[in-house]
Amino acid sequence: MRPFRGDREPTAAEHLDAARDMADTGRPALARLLAEAAARQDPDNATAILDRHPNPATHRKD
């Protein structure tokens, strides 16, 4: 993940990149928060975005 620098809001793609990095390093809660930020910026794809990063508080693996 590249560090974000600047005075602009990160894009949905940047949020998703960071979410993937968080998920890959075992931080599902942070991944979900970043996915939620991306979903707010891209409402047309919000369901698909959030499905890839389930909420760890409500999602259980059996």
C-alpha positions as CSV (number, residue, x, y, z in Angstrom):
1,M,0.0,0.0,0.0
2,R,1.3,3.4,-0.9
3,P,1.0,6.0,1.9
4,F,-1.5,8.7,1.1
5,R,-0.2,12.2,1.1
6,G,-1.9,15.3,0.0
7,D,-4.8,17.6,0.6
8,R,-7.4,15.7,-1.3
9,E,-9.8,12.9,-0.2
10,P,-8.6,9.4,-1.2
11,T,-10.5,7.9,-4.1
12,A,-12.7,4.8,-3.9
13,A,-9.9,2.8,-5.6
14,E,-7.3,4.0,-3.0
15,H,-9.7,3.0,-0.2
16,L,-10.1,-0.4,-1.8
17,D,-6.4,-0.9,-2.2
18,A,-5.9,-0.2,1.4
19,A,-8.8,-2.5,2.4
20,R,-7.2,-5.3,0.5
21,D,-3.9,-4.7,2.2
22,M,-5.7,-4.7,5.6
23,A,-7.5,-7.9,4.8
24,D,-4.3,-9.6,3.6
25,T,-2.6,-8.7,6.9
26,G,-5.3,-10.0,9.1
27,R,-7.1,-6.8,10.0
28,P,-10.7,-7.4,8.8
29,A,-12.2,-4.6,10.9
30,L,-10.0,-1.9,9.2
31,A,-10.6,-3.5,5.9
32,R,-14.4,-3.2,6.4
33,L,-14.1,0.5,7.4
34,L,-12.1,1.3,4.3
35,A,-14.5,-0.7,2.2
36,E,-17.4,1.3,3.7
37,A,-15.6,4.5,2.7
38,A,-15.1,3.2,-0.8
39,A,-18.8,2.2,-1.0
40,R,-19.9,5.7,0.0
41,Q,-17.9,7.1,-2.8
42,D,-19.1,4.6,-5.3
43,P,-22.8,3.9,-4.5
44,D,-23.4,2.1,-7.8
45,N,-21.0,-0.6,-6.7
46,A,-21.6,-0.4,-2.9
47,T,-23.1,-3.9,-2.6
48,A,-20.3,-5.6,-4.5
49,I,-17.6,-3.7,-2.5
50,L,-19.2,-4.5,0.9
51,D,-19.7,-8.2,-0.1
52,R,-15.9,-8.6,-0.6
53,H,-15.2,-7.2,2.9
54,P,-17.8,-8.6,5.3
55,N,-18.3,-7.0,8.7
56,P,-16.2,-9.1,11.1
57,A,-18.6,-8.2,14.0
58,T,-21.6,-9.9,12.2
59,H,-19.9,-12.4,9.8
60,R,-18.8,-15.8,11.2
61,K,-17.0,-18.5,9.4
62,D,-18.3,-22.0,10.2
